[in-house]
Amino acid sequence: MKIGFIGLGQMGSAMTANLLKAGHNVTVFNRSPEKLRPLLELGAHAAASIADACRGELVVTMLADDTAVADAAFKNEGIVGVLPRDAIHLSMSTISVALSKRLHQAHAGAGQQFVAAPVFGRPDAAAAAKLYIVAAGSPTAVRTCQPLFDVLGQKTFPIGTEPASANLVKLSGNFLLAAAIEALGEAIALVDKADIDPGVFVDLLTSSLFNAPAYKTYGGLIAESRFEPAHFAAPLGFKDINLTLAAAETLRVPMPLGSLLHDRFLRLLAEGGERLDWAAIGGLAARDAGNELKLAGTAT
């Protein structure tokens, strides 16, 4: 398949590499051109502009936030203006429900297809093609994208015909992950204050009642105060909680825990945590308890 790929951060670079290894013809665009080199060595074509990445039957966006996606889509010579009729914009970013609806309407007006397919998984899962993909859009368009999903992930969950449904599911999942991080942080701070080994505590939890990837991944990071390098940076977590709360407000769904998580992320960022993994909100409870913790670096 002839594909354009826009956005080569940790996730996008790993996903593009897998598409190239699977034999797809991929043209890549990124605002920071130095990220192109490893993919060009794998056979990717470099696009000089967003428009150059939109010449095929499908273009993927994997960008950081609503602003970046909206700029790529709506600015002069952006995706909506140049994508061929009947071609697909496959948005795999975590974006707002409101932007997803706007993109769907704009692409429909231009005779194009729009599929939202945000992913669950950190960069190591992207590199291993083990992402979980939540897909929504017209059944025909989702079927066209399925060969890509099969390359990128271990399972695809079709969620309906309205693309924004996939974005709401993704935001709800990220809210649950952030809530788990906060709960782990508080529990670990409690046992640590009593001089119980946090690592032993996490091993007990994840070997018994909480034998789940989220608890294993984030429990280990919090127990070791290992928040750098960031695989999902704290500002992105803050962005996702804000988007979740915006969707909740629109639907008139109170989310008191979401409001707490908003304030935890805001505190982390106010204390200089922009470069830390979002798991670092789980370290705030240790500070509150007076436990020894290095928020700004990796524990030794």
PADRENLUM-508535 format. One record per residue: x, y, z of N, C-alpha, C in turn; residue in three letters; residue number from 0. Coordinates in Angstrom, 3 decimals. Layout:
n.X,n.Y,n.Z,ca.X,ca.Y,ca.Z,c.X,c.Y,c.Z,res,n
X,Y,Z,X,Y,Z,X,Y,Z,ala,NUM
...
END
This chain:
n.X,n.Y,n.Z,ca.X,ca.Y,ca.Z,c.X,c.Y,c.Z,res,n
0.840,-1.189,0.000,0.000,0.000,0.000,0.886,1.254,0.000,met,0
0.464,2.265,-0.723,1.203,3.525,-0.772,0.686,4.427,0.337,lys,1
1.564,4.720,1.306,1.164,5.370,2.547,2.015,6.611,2.781,ile,2
1.402,7.636,3.326,2.147,8.759,3.894,2.096,8.641,5.400,gly,3
3.173,9.030,6.070,3.209,8.969,7.533,3.751,10.294,8.042,phe,4
2.945,10.972,8.864,3.288,12.288,9.386,3.412,12.207,10.897,ile,5
4.620,12.479,11.418,4.866,12.443,12.854,5.779,11.303,13.242,gly,6
7.042,11.617,13.491,8.045,10.577,13.737,8.670,10.715,15.119,leu,7
7.816,10.807,16.130,8.292,10.713,17.501,8.637,9.270,17.826,gly,8
8.744,8.963,19.102,9.107,7.598,19.482,8.113,6.579,18.938,gln,9
6.834,6.900,19.024,5.806,5.981,18.543,5.783,5.928,17.018,met,10
5.732,7.097,16.383,5.628,7.130,14.933,6.809,6.506,14.223,gly,11
8.009,6.720,14.741,9.194,6.124,14.118,9.146,4.604,14.182,ser,12
8.759,4.065,15.330,8.677,2.605,15.473,7.598,2.030,14.574,ala,13
6.465,2.694,14.486,5.373,2.211,13.647,5.752,2.257,12.166,met,14
6.401,3.338,11.744,6.821,3.463,10.355,7.832,2.373,9.991,thr,15
8.759,2.109,10.883,9.746,1.055,10.625,9.065,-0.295,10.386,ala,16
8.031,-0.584,11.167,7.324,-1.855,10.981,6.576,-1.896,9.653,asn,17
6.003,-0.783,9.240,5.325,-0.736,7.949,6.312,-0.961,6.803,leu,18
7.484,-0.350,6.920,8.513,-0.536,5.885,8.993,-1.984,5.832,leu,19
9.207,-2.572,7.002,9.661,-3.968,7.043,8.614,-4.919,6.463,lys,20
7.352,-4.510,6.533,6.277,-5.340,5.985,6.096,-5.131,4.485,ala,21
6.881,-4.232,3.890,6.854,-4.064,2.443,5.989,-2.934,1.927,gly,22
5.462,-2.098,2.807,4.642,-0.979,2.346,5.518,0.149,1.805,his,23
4.961,0.887,0.870,5.640,2.034,0.267,5.279,3.260,1.102,asn,24
6.241,3.751,1.899,5.934,4.779,2.881,6.731,6.056,2.603,val,25
6.003,7.163,2.533,6.614,8.483,2.423,6.439,9.189,3.762,thr,26
7.511,9.713,4.316,7.490,10.232,5.678,7.734,11.735,5.704,val,27
7.026,12.371,6.648,7.239,13.804,6.874,7.334,14.047,8.363,phe,28
8.296,14.879,8.753,8.444,15.271,10.148,9.035,16.668,10.192,asn,29
8.575,17.469,11.178,9.094,18.833,11.271,10.577,18.854,11.603,arg,30
11.073,17.803,12.291,12.504,17.701,12.599,13.119,16.678,11.643,ser,31
13.757,17.115,10.564,14.205,16.191,9.521,15.252,15.189,9.964,pro,32
15.957,15.464,11.072,16.991,14.521,11.496,16.404,13.152,11.868,glu,33
15.108,13.114,12.176,14.480,11.842,12.533,14.195,10.964,11.317,lys,34
14.391,11.520,10.117,14.091,10.764,8.906,15.155,9.726,8.581,leu,35
16.413,9.990,8.936,17.528,9.196,8.425,17.383,7.692,8.649,arg,36
17.086,7.218,9.856,16.986,5.771,10.048,15.886,5.136,9.196,pro,37
14.824,5.887,8.944,13.720,5.350,8.153,14.056,5.368,6.663,leu,38
14.790,6.382,6.229,15.240,6.402,4.836,16.152,5.211,4.554,leu,39
16.955,4.837,5.535,17.825,3.666,5.380,17.030,2.376,5.256,glu,40
15.804,2.389,5.780,14.931,1.216,5.658,14.110,1.234,4.374,leu,41
14.226,2.329,3.606,13.522,2.383,2.332,12.411,3.403,2.246,gly,42
12.229,4.223,3.269,11.201,5.263,3.224,11.589,6.361,2.243,ala,43
10.600,7.078,1.752,10.814,8.246,0.897,10.577,9.501,1.739,his,44
11.393,10.508,1.546,11.264,11.743,2.308,10.301,12.694,1.611,ala,45
9.393,13.260,2.382,8.470,14.268,1.872,8.986,15.643,2.277,ala,46
9.000,16.565,1.341,9.451,17.917,1.634,8.373,18.732,2.331,ala,47
7.133,18.262,2.261,6.010,18.974,2.856,4.925,17.971,3.222,ser,48
3.956,18.435,3.997,2.813,17.576,4.312,2.108,17.150,3.028,ile,49
1.966,18.052,2.099,1.294,17.719,0.839,1.983,16.571,0.123,ala,50
3.310,16.537,0.166,4.050,15.464,-0.502,3.794,14.099,0.128,asp,51
3.377,14.090,1.391,3.075,12.825,2.067,1.638,12.372,1.825,ala,52
0.877,13.156,1.083,-0.559,12.884,0.892,-0.884,12.474,-0.538,cys,53
0.075,11.900,-1.245,-0.138,11.542,-2.649,-0.661,10.120,-2.829,arg,54
-0.692,9.345,-1.751,-1.094,7.945,-1.878,-2.549,7.723,-1.513,gly,55
-2.870,6.474,-1.212,-4.253,6.110,-0.898,-4.584,6.302,0.577,glu,56
-3.547,6.584,1.388,-3.777,6.689,2.826,-2.659,7.502,3.454,leu,57
-3.007,8.370,4.397,-1.994,9.089,5.158,-2.275,8.901,6.646,val,58
-1.224,8.602,7.405,-1.321,8.385,8.845,-0.774,9.611,9.563,val,59
-1.485,10.070,10.579,-0.923,11.088,11.467,-0.712,10.480,12.844,thr,60
0.486,10.706,13.390,0.830,10.266,14.742,1.559,11.432,15.403,met,61
0.778,12.429,15.813,1.315,13.691,16.305,0.946,13.895,17.768,leu,62
1.584,14.867,18.397,1.544,14.961,19.853,0.218,15.434,20.418,ala,63
-0.471,16.347,19.723,-1.628,16.959,20.350,-2.566,17.539,19.303,asp,64
-3.670,18.116,19.770,-4.672,18.677,18.870,-4.087,19.754,17.959,asp,65
-3.244,20.607,18.517,-2.690,21.706,17.727,-1.893,21.180,16.541,thr,66
-1.045,20.190,16.799,-0.217,19.636,15.724,-1.072,18.944,14.669,ala,67
-2.079,18.192,15.093,-2.938,17.494,14.136,-3.770,18.491,13.334,val,68
-4.335,19.492,14.006,-5.136,20.494,13.303,-4.291,21.270,12.304,ala,69
-3.064,21.621,12.681,-2.176,22.313,11.746,-1.910,21.458,10.513,asp,70
-1.618,20.168,10.720,-1.330,19.273,9.600,-2.542,19.109,8.692,ala,71
-3.728,19.142,9.280,-4.938,18.891,8.504,-5.480,20.123,7.803,ala,72
-5.467,21.266,8.482,-6.249,22.407,8.017,-5.443,23.575,7.465,phe,73
-4.155,23.625,7.728,-3.374,24.745,7.195,-3.278,24.652,5.675,lys,74
-2.833,25.749,5.064,-2.669,25.768,3.612,-1.798,24.598,3.156,asn,75
-2.278,23.871,2.141,-1.591,22.667,1.650,-1.549,21.578,2.718,glu,76
-2.555,21.576,3.577,-2.668,20.532,4.591,-3.418,19.324,4.061,gly,77
-3.620,18.349,4.928,-4.174,17.063,4.513,-5.545,17.219,3.858,ile,78
-6.439,17.968,4.482,-7.793,18.095,3.937,-7.764,18.729,2.550,val,79
-6.863,19.655,2.335,-6.810,20.359,1.061,-6.178,19.588,-0.072,gly,80
-5.346,18.593,0.238,-4.571,17.949,-0.837,-4.803,16.439,-0.955,val,81
-5.379,15.802,0.046,-5.563,14.351,-0.017,-6.515,14.011,-1.164,leu,82
-6.193,13.007,-1.988,-7.076,12.657,-3.107,-8.469,12.240,-2.636,pro,83
-9.423,12.421,-3.499,-10.795,12.008,-3.209,-10.822,10.504,-2.937,arg,84
-11.582,10.103,-1.935,-11.741,8.698,-1.501,-10.530,8.167,-0.743,asp,85
-9.443,8.932,-0.662,-8.297,8.495,0.141,-8.638,8.635,1.627,ala,86
-7.817,8.015,2.471,-8.112,7.922,3.898,-7.091,8.705,4.719,ile,87
-7.578,9.496,5.644,-6.742,10.044,6.714,-6.939,9.149,7.921,his,88
-5.884,8.448,8.308,-5.906,7.541,9.459,-5.223,8.252,10.629,leu,89
-6.022,8.730,11.573,-5.489,9.460,12.726,-5.250,8.476,13.868,ser,90
-3.981,8.291,14.247,-3.638,7.347,15.299,-3.162,8.055,16.558,met,91
-3.261,9.378,16.574,-2.895,10.172,17.746,-4.001,10.127,18.794,ser,92
-3.638,10.502,20.008,-4.632,10.716,21.063,-5.054,12.174,20.998,thr,93
-6.237,12.393,20.428,-6.731,13.753,20.236,-8.103,13.889,20.891,ile,94
-8.611,15.108,20.895,-9.895,15.368,21.542,-11.048,14.822,20.717,ser,95
-12.139,14.558,21.401,-13.373,14.158,20.727,-13.820,15.273,19.777,val,96
-13.713,16.516,20.220,-14.152,17.642,19.393,-13.356,17.739,18.099,ala,97
-12.031,17.578,18.157,-11.229,17.647,16.941,-11.534,16.469,16.028,leu,98
-11.731,15.293,16.587,-12.058,14.131,15.772,-13.342,14.374,14.977,ser,99
-14.344,14.958,15.632,-15.599,15.261,14.940,-15.375,16.296,13.835,lys,100
-14.541,17.278,14.120,-14.257,18.311,13.122,-13.542,17.710,11.908,arg,101
-12.586,16.835,12.159,-11.863,16.181,11.068,-12.795,15.311,10.236,leu,102
-13.644,14.569,10.896,-14.602,13.708,10.181,-15.467,14.542,9.247,his,103
-15.986,15.647,9.745,-16.848,16.507,8.935,-16.076,17.117,7.768,gln,104
-14.865,17.576,8.018,-14.071,18.212,6.957,-13.710,17.219,5.863,ala,105
-13.298,16.030,6.239,-12.937,15.030,5.231,-14.155,14.574,4.435,his,106
-15.285,14.421,5.112,-16.507,14.047,4.391,-16.866,15.120,3.365,ala,107
-16.726,16.396,3.745,-17.022,17.486,2.834,-16.089,17.523,1.632,gly,108
-14.861,16.986,1.799,-13.883,16.959,0.709,-13.918,15.648,-0.067,ala,109
-14.885,14.774,0.266,-14.983,13.494,-0.435,-13.919,12.501,-0.031,gly,110
-13.368,12.677,1.167,-12.321,11.800,1.686,-12.861,10.968,2.842,gln,111
-12.093,9.972,3.260,-12.460,9.119,4.384,-11.619,9.485,5.606,gln,112
-12.219,9.352,6.779,-11.482,9.598,8.020,-11.709,8.429,8.967,phe,113
-10.610,7.861,9.459,-10.652,6.773,10.439,-9.824,7.189,11.635,val,114
-10.408,7.085,12.825,-9.662,7.304,14.058,-9.249,5.943,14.598,ala,115
-7.964,5.800,14.886,-7.455,4.523,15.390,-6.330,4.770,16.394,ala,116
-6.624,5.406,17.528,-5.601,5.597,18.556,-5.156,4.269,19.129,pro,117
-3.978,4.266,19.742,-3.362,3.013,20.168,-3.070,3.023,21.664,val,118
-3.095,1.842,22.244,-2.630,1.632,23.608,-1.290,0.904,23.527,phe,119
-0.281,1.445,24.217,1.038,0.833,24.220,2.119,1.886,24.213,gly,120
3.207,1.585,24.901,4.343,2.485,24.963,5.283,2.201,23.788,arg,121
6.359,2.979,23.603,7.220,2.804,22.437,7.790,1.395,22.265,pro,122
8.062,0.680,23.378,8.571,-0.675,23.218,7.521,-1.581,22.593,asp,123
6.254,-1.366,22.914,5.177,-2.138,22.291,5.029,-1.768,20.818,ala,124
5.211,-0.487,20.499,5.151,-0.076,19.094,6.258,-0.731,18.291,ala,125
7.468,-0.758,18.844,8.589,-1.383,18.141,8.375,-2.876,17.940,ala,126
7.739,-3.523,18.900,7.493,-4.962,18.824,6.203,-5.297,18.086,ala,127
5.527,-4.286,17.536,4.247,-4.478,16.837,3.217,-5.134,17.751,ala,128
3.171,-4.699,18.991,2.265,-5.270,19.994,1.250,-4.251,20.496,lys,129
0.960,-3.246,19.712,-0.008,-2.247,20.119,-1.421,-2.828,20.120,leu,130
-2.285,-2.232,20.933,-3.720,-2.486,20.861,-4.350,-1.273,20.174,tyr,131
-5.132,-1.519,19.135,-5.631,-0.453,18.279,-7.146,-0.372,18.392,ile,132
-7.639,0.834,18.663,-9.074,1.096,18.759,-9.482,1.849,17.490,val,133
-10.288,1.223,16.637,-10.580,1.790,15.323,-12.053,2.112,15.168,ala,134
-12.341,3.276,14.571,-13.720,3.659,14.290,-13.769,4.492,13.010,ala,135
-14.798,4.255,12.232,-14.991,4.933,10.965,-15.901,4.090,10.105,gly,136
-16.049,4.459,8.855,-16.897,3.656,7.973,-16.315,2.245,7.873,ser,137
-17.167,1.212,7.851,-16.652,-0.169,7.785,-15.722,-0.393,6.606,pro,138
-16.029,0.220,5.468,-15.171,0.041,4.288,-13.787,0.626,4.529,thr,139
-13.739,1.818,5.103,-12.447,2.457,5.361,-11.655,1.696,6.410,ala,140
-12.326,1.224,7.451,-11.625,0.457,8.489,-11.060,-0.831,7.899,val,141
-11.815,-1.491,7.020,-11.307,-2.711,6.372,-10.079,-2.397,5.521,arg,142
-10.084,-1.252,4.853,-8.911,-0.869,4.051,-7.687,-0.691,4.928,thr,143
-7.895,-0.188,6.144,-6.781,0.049,7.071,-6.322,-1.222,7.783,cys,144
-7.129,-2.265,7.761,-6.832,-3.446,8.568,-5.461,-4.067,8.292,gln,145
-5.000,-4.129,7.030,-3.648,-4.673,6.813,-2.564,-3.891,7.552,pro,146
-2.748,-2.579,7.695,-1.796,-1.788,8.479,-1.919,-2.124,9.954,leu,147
-3.149,-2.235,10.440,-3.344,-2.589,11.842,-2.693,-3.928,12.157,phe,148
-2.791,-4.864,11.223,-2.211,-6.190,11.445,-0.690,-6.131,11.565,asp,149
-0.079,-5.168,10.871,1.377,-4.981,10.957,1.761,-4.288,12.257,val,150
0.950,-3.349,12.690,1.324,-2.479,13.807,0.948,-3.022,15.176,leu,151
-0.071,-3.848,15.247,-0.583,-4.232,16.552,-0.865,-5.703,16.696,gly,152
-1.171,-6.096,17.932,-1.515,-7.487,18.203,-3.016,-7.727,18.185,gln,153
-3.814,-6.651,18.306,-5.256,-6.803,18.221,-5.894,-5.458,17.905,lys,154
-6.937,-5.518,17.062,-7.699,-4.323,16.711,-9.111,-4.454,17.271,thr,155
-9.600,-3.381,17.861,-10.940,-3.357,18.434,-11.800,-2.370,17.640,phe,156
-12.611,-2.834,16.688,-13.539,-1.932,15.994,-14.592,-1.446,16.991,pro,157
-14.789,-0.125,17.052,-15.616,0.434,18.119,-16.872,1.116,17.580,ile,158
-17.025,1.192,16.243,-18.217,1.815,15.686,-17.903,2.608,14.432,gly,159
-18.923,3.271,13.929,-18.785,4.009,12.672,-18.450,5.484,12.870,thr,160
-18.591,5.987,14.093,-18.250,7.374,14.375,-16.806,7.455,14.868,glu,161
-15.901,8.073,14.111,-14.494,8.098,14.512,-14.265,8.614,15.931,pro,162
-15.035,9.594,16.362,-14.825,10.179,17.686,-15.020,9.165,18.805,ala,163
-15.769,8.092,18.536,-15.956,7.060,19.555,-14.622,6.434,19.952,ser,164
-13.746,6.220,18.974,-12.433,5.643,19.268,-11.611,6.583,20.131,ala,165
-11.722,7.869,19.868,-10.964,8.842,20.661,-11.455,8.909,22.094,asn,166
-12.773,8.793,22.294,-13.309,8.803,23.652,-12.876,7.554,24.411,leu,167
-12.874,6.410,23.734,-12.414,5.176,24.378,-10.941,5.296,24.769,val,168
-10.134,5.844,23.887,-8.703,6.009,24.183,-8.488,6.934,25.378,lys,169
-9.200,8.049,25.414,-9.061,8.974,26.541,-9.519,8.318,27.839,leu,170
-10.598,7.553,27.775,-11.084,6.868,28.973,-10.065,5.856,29.473,ser,171
-9.408,5.159,28.554,-8.367,4.217,28.947,-7.178,4.909,29.577,gly,172
-6.774,6.043,29.016,-5.646,6.773,29.597,-5.991,7.344,30.969,asn,173
-7.248,7.732,31.158,-7.698,8.148,32.485,-7.537,7.005,33.492,phe,174
-7.916,5.805,33.108,-7.770,4.652,34.005,-6.303,4.372,34.313,leu,175
-5.428,4.498,33.308,-4.002,4.290,33.549,-3.462,5.327,34.537,leu,176
-3.838,6.593,34.342,-3.364,7.635,35.254,-3.889,7.398,36.667,ala,177
-5.129,6.924,36.775,-5.690,6.634,38.093,-4.925,5.494,38.759,ala,178
-4.544,4.490,37.978,-3.753,3.386,38.517,-2.387,3.872,38.987,ala,179
-1.781,4.778,38.220,-0.478,5.332,38.614,-0.586,6.066,39.949,ile,180
-1.610,6.895,40.090,-1.802,7.629,41.345,-2.034,6.673,42.511,glu,181
-2.873,5.661,42.312,-3.154,4.706,43.388,-1.901,3.918,43.765,ala,182
-1.138,3.500,42.772,0.115,2.804,43.056,1.065,3.696,43.848,leu,183
1.162,4.956,43.435,2.060,5.874,44.135,1.696,6.029,45.593,gly,184
0.420,6.147,45.884,-0.008,6.319,47.268,0.252,5.053,48.085,glu,185
-0.049,3.881,47.504,0.167,2.625,48.232,1.654,2.380,48.469,ala,186
2.484,2.663,47.455,3.927,2.457,47.586,4.501,3.419,48.614,ile,187
4.030,4.661,48.635,4.503,5.618,49.642,4.169,5.141,51.048,ala,188
3.004,4.543,51.202,2.579,4.062,52.515,3.493,2.957,53.031,leu,189
3.759,1.944,52.201,4.596,0.841,52.689,6.049,1.288,52.829,val,190
6.480,2.177,51.946,7.862,2.654,52.021,8.098,3.440,53.311,asp,191
7.101,4.209,53.735,7.237,4.982,54.972,7.379,4.053,56.186,lys,192
6.869,2.819,56.058,6.986,1.827,57.135,8.220,0.952,56.957,ala,193
9.141,1.368,56.064,10.396,0.644,55.815,10.165,-0.741,55.237,asp,194
9.109,-0.904,54.461,8.876,-2.129,53.700,9.399,-1.900,52.289,ile,195
10.118,-2.863,51.768,10.739,-2.727,50.448,9.660,-2.535,49.372,asp,196
9.644,-1.376,48.677,8.623,-1.144,47.650,8.675,-2.162,46.515,pro,197
9.890,-2.600,46.171,10.021,-3.578,45.095,9.362,-4.900,45.452,gly,198
9.540,-5.337,46.700,8.903,-6.567,47.152,7.384,-6.404,47.150,val,199
6.912,-5.247,47.582,5.483,-4.959,47.604,4.888,-5.030,46.198,phe,200
5.552,-4.397,45.229,5.055,-4.409,43.853,5.085,-5.818,43.284,val,201
6.135,-6.574,43.596,6.209,-7.950,43.118,5.052,-8.787,43.664,asp,202
4.739,-8.585,44.931,3.603,-9.282,45.533,2.308,-8.924,44.811,leu,203
2.067,-7.620,44.616,0.826,-7.183,43.975,0.688,-7.740,42.565,leu,204
1.769,-7.628,41.778,1.683,-7.995,40.367,1.801,-9.500,40.135,thr,205
2.108,-10.230,41.187,2.129,-11.697,41.084,0.833,-12.314,41.600,ser,206
-0.078,-11.464,42.087,-1.300,-12.005,42.697,-2.524,-11.239,42.213,ser,207
-3.014,-10.301,43.024,-4.279,-9.639,42.733,-4.213,-8.674,41.547,leu,208
-3.058,-8.106,41.261,-2.936,-7.085,40.226,-1.950,-7.513,39.142,phe,209
-2.163,-8.714,38.641,-1.299,-9.281,37.604,-1.715,-8.723,36.241,asn,210
-1.362,-7.459,36.012,-1.756,-6.765,34.785,-0.610,-5.894,34.311,ala,211
-0.490,-5.696,32.985,0.631,-4.906,32.459,0.758,-3.524,33.074,pro,212
-0.357,-2.826,33.289,-0.270,-1.460,33.830,0.370,-1.454,35.205,ala,213
-0.026,-2.373,36.058,0.529,-2.405,37.415,1.990,-2.844,37.390,tyr,214
2.323,-3.782,36.494,3.715,-4.235,36.406,4.628,-3.118,35.903,lys,215
4.216,-2.470,34.826,5.046,-1.405,34.247,5.194,-0.232,35.201,thr,216
4.067,0.310,35.653,4.117,1.542,36.427,4.479,1.290,37.885,tyr,217
4.115,0.119,38.409,4.550,-0.206,39.767,6.056,-0.257,39.876,gly,218
6.697,-0.871,38.878,8.157,-0.937,38.884,8.800,0.426,38.761,gly,219
8.268,1.259,37.873,8.833,2.603,37.694,8.725,3.429,38.971,leu,220
7.556,3.339,39.629,7.353,4.144,40.843,8.200,3.614,41.990,ile,221
8.267,2.304,42.152,9.051,1.723,43.241,10.520,2.096,43.136,ala,222
11.005,2.240,41.900,12.418,2.560,41.675,12.640,4.047,41.421,glu,223
11.586,4.854,41.476,11.678,6.289,41.140,12.356,6.481,39.777,ser,224
11.979,5.653,38.831,12.642,5.643,37.514,11.733,6.340,36.506,arg,225
11.904,7.652,36.392,11.003,8.463,35.582,11.686,9.082,34.364,phe,226
12.952,8.786,34.173,13.689,9.207,32.986,14.448,8.010,32.441,glu,227
14.543,7.907,31.096,13.942,8.790,30.089,12.428,8.598,30.013,pro,228
11.758,9.625,29.580,10.292,9.578,29.490,9.881,8.865,28.212,ala,229
9.108,7.806,28.350,8.530,7.136,27.185,7.149,7.695,26.859,his,230
6.522,8.309,27.840,5.297,9.076,27.622,5.386,10.247,28.588,phe,231
5.715,11.408,28.045,6.092,12.543,28.883,4.900,13.096,29.658,ala,232
5.192,13.620,30.841,4.153,14.145,31.732,3.240,15.172,31.058,ala,233
3.760,16.093,30.227,2.835,17.034,29.589,1.793,16.348,28.709,pro,234
2.146,15.208,28.113,1.172,14.487,27.306,0.094,13.856,28.184,leu,235
0.494,13.355,29.348,-0.491,12.831,30.283,-1.439,13.913,30.756,gly,236
-0.892,15.086,31.049,-1.712,16.227,31.468,-2.690,16.603,30.361,phe,237
-2.195,16.600,29.127,-3.056,16.896,27.980,-4.213,15.904,27.885,lys,238
-3.927,14.632,28.073,-4.977,13.622,27.946,-6.024,13.728,29.050,asp,239
-5.586,14.040,30.259,-6.565,14.232,31.342,-7.432,15.448,31.058,ile,240
-6.848,16.510,30.545,-7.639,17.683,30.193,-8.659,17.361,29.102,asn,241
-8.249,16.567,28.109,-9.176,16.184,27.037,-10.289,15.293,27.569,leu,242
-9.942,14.418,28.502,-10.957,13.559,29.117,-11.981,14.392,29.867,thr,243
-11.504,15.344,30.642,-12.412,16.199,31.407,-13.274,17.068,30.485,leu,244
-12.719,17.503,29.361,-13.512,18.288,28.407,-14.636,17.441,27.825,ala,245
-14.325,16.187,27.480,-15.365,15.294,26.961,-16.411,15.016,28.027,ala,246
-15.952,14.824,29.264,-16.885,14.566,30.370,-17.805,15.759,30.604,ala,247
-17.254,16.959,30.508,-18.084,18.153,30.705,-19.146,18.255,29.615,glu,248
-18.755,17.965,28.374,-19.709,18.014,27.266,-20.852,17.020,27.481,thr,249
-20.499,15.837,27.987,-21.502,14.792,28.215,-22.160,14.886,29.588,leu,250
-21.734,15.860,30.387,-22.246,16.060,31.747,-22.048,14.810,32.608,arg,251
-20.806,14.346,32.608,-20.406,13.201,33.427,-19.404,13.689,34.462,val,252
-19.780,13.766,35.740,-18.807,14.166,36.764,-17.679,13.149,36.862,pro,253
-16.439,13.637,36.948,-15.273,12.765,37.103,-14.376,13.342,38.192,met,254
-14.758,13.173,39.463,-13.959,13.766,40.541,-12.529,13.262,40.576,pro,255
-12.308,11.998,40.247,-10.941,11.500,40.214,-10.159,12.141,39.073,leu,256
-10.839,12.421,37.972,-10.181,13.135,36.876,-9.707,14.509,37.309,gly,257
-10.516,15.178,38.117,-10.107,16.493,38.617,-8.882,16.388,39.525,ser,258
-8.823,15.351,40.347,-7.647,15.121,41.181,-6.413,14.893,40.321,leu,259
-6.549,14.073,39.281,-5.410,13.790,38.407,-4.947,15.055,37.683,leu,260
-5.880,15.889,37.292,-5.515,17.180,36.697,-4.588,17.947,37.623,his,261
-4.950,18.019,38.906,-4.153,18.793,39.860,-2.813,18.130,40.152,asp,262
-2.768,16.787,40.121,-1.496,16.092,40.343,-0.530,16.382,39.190,arg,263
-1.027,16.322,37.964,-0.171,16.641,36.823,0.257,18.103,36.854,phe,264
-0.660,18.982,37.210,-0.317,20.404,37.268,0.778,20.647,38.292,leu,265
0.696,19.987,39.440,1.737,20.133,40.458,3.075,19.608,39.930,arg,266
3.059,18.436,39.285,4.299,17.863,38.763,4.961,18.817,37.778,leu,267
4.186,19.399,36.899,4.739,20.315,35.914,5.209,21.608,36.566,leu,268
4.465,22.072,37.580,4.873,23.294,38.291,6.203,23.109,39.001,ala,269
6.507,21.862,39.390,7.761,21.570,40.079,8.886,21.188,39.114,glu,270
8.652,21.387,37.812,9.716,21.161,36.835,9.758,19.774,36.247,gly,271
8.624,19.079,36.227,8.615,17.693,35.756,8.310,17.504,34.285,gly,272
8.491,18.538,33.458,8.113,18.437,32.046,8.828,17.316,31.307,glu,273
10.051,16.993,31.709,10.843,16.000,30.976,10.682,14.590,31.544,arg,274
9.869,14.448,32.573,9.707,13.146,33.213,8.585,12.339,32.574,leu,275
8.646,11.026,32.748,7.565,10.156,32.327,6.314,10.481,33.150,asp,276
5.141,10.246,32.560,3.922,10.572,33.303,3.772,9.729,34.563,trp,277
4.513,8.622,34.663,4.510,7.826,35.884,4.983,8.616,37.088,ala,278
5.637,9.756,36.851,6.165,10.556,37.956,5.075,11.141,38.843,ala,279
3.820,11.195,38.365,2.781,11.639,39.305,2.641,10.627,40.441,ile,280
3.033,9.370,40.195,3.023,8.362,41.243,4.090,8.580,42.286,gly,281
5.060,9.439,41.994,6.089,9.765,42.967,5.727,10.914,43.881,gly,282
4.652,11.626,43.560,4.284,12.772,44.386,3.863,12.352,45.789,leu,283
3.226,11.204,45.888,2.787,10.742,47.211,3.981,10.524,48.135,ala,284
5.112,10.067,47.593,6.312,9.878,48.403,6.795,11.217,48.957,ala,285
6.729,12.259,48.143,7.124,13.599,48.615,6.174,14.075,49.701,arg,286
4.891,13.828,49.495,3.906,14.236,50.498,4.149,13.537,51.832,asp,287
4.640,12.302,51.748,4.874,11.514,52.956,6.234,11.804,53.587,ala,288
7.038,12.619,52.923,8.376,12.900,53.448,9.367,11.820,53.140,gly,289
9.025,10.914,52.194,9.961,9.867,51.805,11.033,10.449,50.902,asn,290
12.175,9.833,50.910,13.278,10.304,50.071,12.996,9.915,48.635,glu,291
13.028,10.893,47.722,12.716,10.640,46.325,13.404,11.676,45.462,leu,292
13.927,11.221,44.318,14.482,12.133,43.314,13.521,12.184,42.146,lys,293
12.656,13.207,42.126,11.722,13.324,41.015,12.437,13.679,39.724,leu,294
13.556,14.373,39.833,14.166,14.912,38.615,15.134,13.952,37.955,ala,295
15.277,12.738,38.412,16.235,11.860,37.768,15.984,10.406,38.086,gly,296
16.802,9.584,37.489,16.684,8.154,37.675,17.322,7.747,38.991,thr,297
16.656,6.891,39.711,17.230,6.416,40.975,18.467,5.578,40.711,ala,298
19.416,5.617,41.610,20.618,4.815,41.451,20.488,3.541,42.263,thr,299
END
